[in-house]
Amino acid sequence: MQAIKRLVPETIRNTFYLRYFGLTKIPLLFYVRPSVIEKSDERVVIRIPLRRRSKNHQGSMYFAALAMGADVSAVSYTHLRA
């Protein structure tokens, strides 16, 4: 396990864990393919690409995708603080 932590950057590991959680628990979260950009003591940045999966007919992001990003970043921040 220590070798994986040394070889794989933390943002990639966090993105993998987030997508695995989406695959097993919240399928829509896996479907929009979020990525962890930054995770520090002060903030967590989650990126959800604006593609066909998350874009509505007016070209903006669906509210559900925005809410998922906010919820995931808040949960990630609280887990980081614990």
C-alpha positions in Angstrom: 0.0 0.0 0.0 2.9 2.4 0.7 4.3 1.7 -2.7 1.0 2.8 -4.3 1.0 6.0 -2.2 4.5 6.8 -3.4 3.9 6.0 -7.1 0.4 7.4 -7.7 -0.3 11.1 -7.0 -2.8 12.0 -4.3 -5.2 13.7 -6.7 -5.4 10.6 -9.0 -6.0 8.4 -5.9 -8.8 10.7 -4.7 -10.4 10.8 -8.1 -10.3 7.0 -8.3 -11.9 6.7 -4.8 -14.6 9.2 -5.8 -15.4 7.4 -9.0 -15.4 4.0 -7.3 -17.8 5.4 -4.7 -20.0 6.7 -7.5 -19.9 3.3 -9.3 -20.9 1.4 -6.2 -23.3 3.8 -4.4 -24.4 6.7 -6.6 -24.4 5.8 -10.3 -25.2 9.3 -11.5 -22.0 10.5 -9.8 -20.0 8.0 -11.7 -21.9 8.9 -14.9 -20.8 12.6 -14.9 -17.1 11.6 -14.2 -16.0 14.1 -11.5 -12.3 14.7 -10.9 -10.5 15.9 -7.8 -8.3 18.9 -8.8 -7.1 20.0 -5.3 -7.6 18.8 -1.8 -6.0 20.7 1.0 -6.8 21.8 4.6 -8.5 24.9 3.4 -10.4 23.8 0.3 -11.5 21.0 -2.0 -11.9 21.5 -5.8 -14.0 19.1 -7.8 -14.2 19.4 -11.6 -17.2 18.1 -13.5 -16.8 18.4 -17.2 -19.5 20.2 -19.2 -20.3 17.6 -21.8 -23.4 15.9 -23.1 -23.8 14.0 -19.8 -24.1 17.2 -17.7 -25.3 19.8 -20.2 -28.9 20.8 -20.6 -30.6 22.0 -23.8 -29.6 25.6 -23.2 -25.9 24.8 -22.9 -25.5 25.2 -19.2 -24.9 22.5 -16.6 -27.8 20.7 -15.0 -28.5 21.7 -11.4 -28.2 18.1 -10.3 -24.6 18.0 -11.5 -23.9 21.3 -9.8 -25.4 20.0 -6.5 -23.4 16.7 -6.8 -20.2 18.7 -7.1 -21.0 20.8 -4.1 -22.1 17.8 -2.0 -19.0 15.8 -2.9 -16.7 18.7 -2.2 -18.3 19.3 1.2 -18.2 15.6 2.2 -14.5 15.4 1.0 -13.7 18.4 3.1 -15.3 17.0 6.2 -13.5 13.6 5.7 -10.3 15.5 5.3 -10.8 17.3 8.6 -11.7 14.2 10.6 
